[in-house]
Amino acid sequence: MENKIGEIESNISYEEYKLGVRCRYKHGDKCILIIAVIYVLSSVIIRAFAPSFDFWATLFLILGTFILVSFFFSGRNIKKAYRVLQENRCNTNRYVFYDDHIFRDHETSTSKIYYDKISEVYEDSEYIICFTEINKMMIFKKNDCSEPILNKLRDTVTEEKRSEQKLHNMKGNIVFILLGLIPIIVTALAVICKI
């Protein structure tokens, strides 16, 4: 027989949903903004010090601007995704916590989320947010959770999963560093050639 730990009614507001999305992609968002700024700054420096490299300056300006505009339009995508949740009535859920899984129920469907499918847990003073391996999230107000529920959610992410997440972040950092080095190297070459 399944051992029930507790249950929660959860109604996710837009601000809570936005917090969850931002938490999931916080590191990548910072890196993307830094890359965009590097591209735009490289464009400005090349135009000022090496006008003969105008092609590169234009290319970096276009890429940097495109990245910045895409980043700022991602906020609209969050609003659209939340609207879809509301239309499907997926922002209001009832969660029942058991020893090995969480049973999620809302107006249109039910599902079982096994704890071993939770890949990451974010916690602050007000919320505990669980992310599953298929890019879904569950947002819980800590005030609504009993201590056994909070402990169960905190214990879901094993040291092995933390290591995998660190490795994933490290790979992402390497990609961002390589993307950031391209305009830096071209800018340095342009300025050196002009001197």
PATOR-213528 format. One record per residue (C-alpha): x, y, z; residue in three letters. Coordinates in nm, 2 decimals, decimal comma. Layout:
% PATOR-213528
TORFI / x / y / z / type
TORFI / X / Y / Z / ala
...
% end
This chain:
% PATOR-213528
TORFI / x / y / z / type
TORFI / 0,00 / 0,00 / 0,00 / met
TORFI / 0,12 / 0,35 / -0,09 / glu
TORFI / 0,22 / 0,57 / 0,20 / asn
TORFI / 0,07 / 0,92 / 0,16 / lys
TORFI / 0,29 / 1,20 / 0,28 / ile
TORFI / 0,04 / 1,49 / 0,22 / gly
TORFI / -0,13 / 1,69 / -0,04 / glu
TORFI / -0,14 / 2,05 / -0,17 / ile
TORFI / -0,37 / 2,26 / -0,38 / glu
TORFI / -0,16 / 2,48 / -0,61 / ser
TORFI / -0,28 / 2,77 / -0,82 / asn
TORFI / 0,02 / 2,92 / -1,01 / ile
TORFI / 0,01 / 3,29 / -1,08 / ser
TORFI / 0,19 / 3,44 / -1,38 / tyr
TORFI / 0,46 / 3,59 / -1,15 / glu
TORFI / 0,52 / 3,24 / -1,00 / glu
TORFI / 0,54 / 3,08 / -1,34 / tyr
TORFI / 0,78 / 3,35 / -1,46 / lys
TORFI / 1,00 / 3,29 / -1,15 / leu
TORFI / 1,01 / 2,92 / -1,23 / gly
TORFI / 1,11 / 2,97 / -1,59 / val
TORFI / 1,37 / 3,23 / -1,49 / arg
TORFI / 1,52 / 2,99 / -1,23 / cys
TORFI / 1,55 / 2,72 / -1,48 / arg
TORFI / 1,74 / 2,93 / -1,73 / tyr
TORFI / 1,90 / 3,19 / -1,50 / lys
TORFI / 2,26 / 3,08 / -1,58 / his
TORFI / 2,21 / 3,06 / -1,96 / gly
TORFI / 2,02 / 3,39 / -1,96 / asp
TORFI / 2,32 / 3,57 / -1,80 / lys
TORFI / 2,56 / 3,41 / -2,05 / cys
TORFI / 2,34 / 3,51 / -2,34 / ile
TORFI / 2,33 / 3,87 / -2,23 / leu
TORFI / 2,71 / 3,88 / -2,18 / ile
TORFI / 2,76 / 3,73 / -2,53 / ile
TORFI / 2,53 / 3,99 / -2,69 / ala
TORFI / 2,71 / 4,28 / -2,51 / val
TORFI / 3,05 / 4,14 / -2,62 / ile
TORFI / 2,93 / 4,13 / -2,99 / tyr
TORFI / 2,79 / 4,49 / -2,98 / val
TORFI / 3,10 / 4,63 / -2,80 / leu
TORFI / 3,33 / 4,45 / -3,05 / ser
TORFI / 3,13 / 4,62 / -3,33 / ser
TORFI / 3,18 / 4,96 / -3,17 / val
TORFI / 3,55 / 4,91 / -3,11 / ile
TORFI / 3,61 / 4,78 / -3,46 / ile
TORFI / 3,43 / 5,08 / -3,62 / arg
TORFI / 3,63 / 5,32 / -3,40 / ala
TORFI / 3,97 / 5,17 / -3,44 / phe
TORFI / 3,97 / 4,97 / -3,76 / ala
TORFI / 3,71 / 5,09 / -4,02 / pro
TORFI / 3,87 / 4,86 / -4,28 / ser
TORFI / 3,71 / 4,57 / -4,09 / phe
TORFI / 3,37 / 4,71 / -4,15 / asp
TORFI / 3,23 / 4,37 / -4,25 / phe
TORFI / 3,31 / 4,22 / -3,91 / trp
TORFI / 3,17 / 4,53 / -3,73 / ala
TORFI / 2,85 / 4,50 / -3,92 / thr
TORFI / 2,83 / 4,13 / -3,86 / leu
TORFI / 2,89 / 4,16 / -3,49 / phe
TORFI / 2,64 / 4,44 / -3,46 / leu
TORFI / 2,37 / 4,24 / -3,64 / ile
TORFI / 2,44 / 3,93 / -3,43 / leu
TORFI / 2,45 / 4,12 / -3,10 / gly
TORFI / 2,13 / 4,30 / -3,17 / thr
TORFI / 1,96 / 3,99 / -3,28 / phe
TORFI / 2,06 / 3,81 / -2,96 / ile
TORFI / 1,94 / 4,10 / -2,75 / leu
TORFI / 1,61 / 4,13 / -2,93 / val
TORFI / 1,55 / 3,76 / -2,91 / ser
TORFI / 1,63 / 3,76 / -2,54 / phe
TORFI / 1,38 / 4,04 / -2,47 / phe
TORFI / 1,11 / 3,88 / -2,68 / phe
TORFI / 1,15 / 3,56 / -2,47 / ser
TORFI / 0,94 / 3,74 / -2,20 / gly
TORFI / 0,65 / 3,74 / -2,45 / arg
TORFI / 0,69 / 3,37 / -2,49 / asn
TORFI / 0,66 / 3,32 / -2,12 / ile
TORFI / 0,33 / 3,51 / -2,12 / lys
TORFI / 0,21 / 3,30 / -2,41 / lys
TORFI / 0,30 / 2,98 / -2,24 / ala
TORFI / 0,12 / 3,09 / -1,92 / tyr
TORFI / -0,19 / 3,18 / -2,12 / arg
TORFI / -0,19 / 2,82 / -2,27 / val
TORFI / -0,16 / 2,69 / -1,91 / leu
TORFI / -0,47 / 2,89 / -1,82 / gln
TORFI / -0,66 / 2,79 / -2,12 / glu
TORFI / -0,59 / 2,42 / -2,05 / asn
TORFI / -0,66 / 2,48 / -1,68 / arg
TORFI / -0,31 / 2,35 / -1,60 / cys
TORFI / -0,22 / 2,63 / -1,37 / asn
TORFI / -0,45 / 2,49 / -1,09 / thr
TORFI / -0,34 / 2,15 / -0,96 / asn
TORFI / -0,39 / 1,92 / -0,67 / arg
TORFI / -0,08 / 1,73 / -0,57 / tyr
TORFI / -0,08 / 1,42 / -0,36 / val
TORFI / 0,26 / 1,32 / -0,23 / phe
TORFI / 0,35 / 0,95 / -0,18 / tyr
TORFI / 0,68 / 0,78 / -0,09 / asp
TORFI / 0,79 / 0,72 / -0,45 / asp
TORFI / 0,58 / 0,96 / -0,66 / his
TORFI / 0,36 / 1,27 / -0,68 / ile
TORFI / 0,01 / 1,23 / -0,81 / phe
TORFI / -0,09 / 1,55 / -1,00 / arg
TORFI / -0,45 / 1,62 / -1,08 / asp
TORFI / -0,62 / 1,91 / -1,26 / his
TORFI / -0,94 / 1,95 / -1,46 / glu
TORFI / -0,83 / 1,80 / -1,78 / thr
TORFI / -0,58 / 1,53 / -1,68 / ser
TORFI / -0,39 / 1,34 / -1,42 / thr
TORFI / -0,03 / 1,22 / -1,40 / ser
TORFI / 0,23 / 1,05 / -1,18 / lys
TORFI / 0,56 / 1,22 / -1,14 / ile
TORFI / 0,82 / 0,99 / -0,99 / tyr
TORFI / 1,08 / 1,15 / -0,76 / tyr
TORFI / 1,36 / 1,00 / -0,96 / asp
TORFI / 1,24 / 1,20 / -1,27 / lys
TORFI / 1,30 / 1,53 / -1,08 / ile
TORFI / 1,63 / 1,66 / -1,21 / ser
TORFI / 1,67 / 1,99 / -1,02 / glu
TORFI / 1,52 / 2,17 / -0,72 / val
TORFI / 1,53 / 2,54 / -0,67 / tyr
TORFI / 1,44 / 2,68 / -0,33 / glu
TORFI / 1,42 / 3,03 / -0,19 / asp
TORFI / 1,25 / 3,17 / 0,12 / ser
TORFI / 0,90 / 3,15 / -0,04 / glu
TORFI / 0,90 / 2,87 / -0,30 / tyr
TORFI / 1,03 / 2,53 / -0,38 / ile
TORFI / 1,04 / 2,46 / -0,75 / ile
TORFI / 1,10 / 2,11 / -0,90 / cys
TORFI / 1,21 / 2,06 / -1,25 / phe
TORFI / 1,16 / 1,72 / -1,42 / thr
TORFI / 1,38 / 1,57 / -1,69 / glu
TORFI / 1,12 / 1,66 / -1,96 / ile
TORFI / 1,14 / 2,03 / -1,88 / asn
TORFI / 0,82 / 2,05 / -1,68 / lys
TORFI / 0,81 / 2,23 / -1,35 / met
TORFI / 0,61 / 2,22 / -1,03 / met
TORFI / 0,59 / 2,53 / -0,81 / ile
TORFI / 0,50 / 2,50 / -0,45 / phe
TORFI / 0,46 / 2,77 / -0,19 / lys
TORFI / 0,66 / 2,66 / 0,11 / lys
TORFI / 0,38 / 2,79 / 0,34 / asn
TORFI / 0,15 / 2,53 / 0,18 / asp
TORFI / 0,39 / 2,24 / 0,24 / cys
TORFI / 0,43 / 2,03 / 0,55 / ser
TORFI / 0,79 / 1,96 / 0,67 / glu
TORFI / 0,77 / 1,60 / 0,54 / pro
TORFI / 0,68 / 1,72 / 0,19 / ile
TORFI / 0,96 / 1,98 / 0,19 / leu
TORFI / 1,21 / 1,72 / 0,30 / asn
TORFI / 1,10 / 1,47 / 0,04 / lys
TORFI / 1,14 / 1,74 / -0,24 / leu
TORFI / 1,48 / 1,85 / -0,11 / arg
TORFI / 1,60 / 1,49 / -0,10 / asp
TORFI / 1,50 / 1,41 / -0,46 / thr
TORFI / 1,81 / 1,55 / -0,62 / val
TORFI / 2,09 / 1,31 / -0,55 / thr
TORFI / 2,46 / 1,39 / -0,56 / glu
TORFI / 2,48 / 1,21 / -0,90 / glu
TORFI / 2,21 / 1,44 / -1,04 / lys
TORFI / 2,40 / 1,74 / -0,90 / arg
TORFI / 2,71 / 1,62 / -1,07 / ser
TORFI / 2,53 / 1,58 / -1,40 / glu
TORFI / 2,39 / 1,93 / -1,37 / gln
TORFI / 2,74 / 2,07 / -1,30 / lys
TORFI / 2,88 / 1,89 / -1,60 / leu
TORFI / 2,59 / 2,02 / -1,82 / his
TORFI / 2,65 / 2,38 / -1,69 / asn
TORFI / 3,03 / 2,34 / -1,76 / met
TORFI / 2,96 / 2,22 / -2,12 / lys
TORFI / 2,73 / 2,52 / -2,17 / gly
TORFI / 3,00 / 2,76 / -2,02 / asn
TORFI / 3,26 / 2,62 / -2,27 / ile
TORFI / 3,02 / 2,69 / -2,56 / val
TORFI / 2,95 / 3,04 / -2,44 / phe
TORFI / 3,32 / 3,11 / -2,39 / ile
TORFI / 3,39 / 3,00 / -2,74 / leu
TORFI / 3,11 / 3,21 / -2,88 / leu
TORFI / 3,24 / 3,51 / -2,68 / gly
TORFI / 3,60 / 3,46 / -2,79 / leu
TORFI / 3,52 / 3,49 / -3,16 / ile
TORFI / 3,44 / 3,87 / -3,15 / pro
TORFI / 3,72 / 3,93 / -2,90 / ile
TORFI / 3,98 / 3,77 / -3,12 / ile
TORFI / 3,86 / 3,94 / -3,44 / val
TORFI / 3,85 / 4,28 / -3,25 / thr
TORFI / 4,20 / 4,23 / -3,12 / ala
TORFI / 4,33 / 4,14 / -3,47 / leu
TORFI / 4,16 / 4,43 / -3,62 / ala
TORFI / 4,31 / 4,68 / -3,38 / val
TORFI / 4,66 / 4,52 / -3,40 / ile
TORFI / 4,65 / 4,53 / -3,78 / cys
TORFI / 4,55 / 4,90 / -3,77 / lys
TORFI / 4,83 / 5,00 / -3,54 / ile
% end
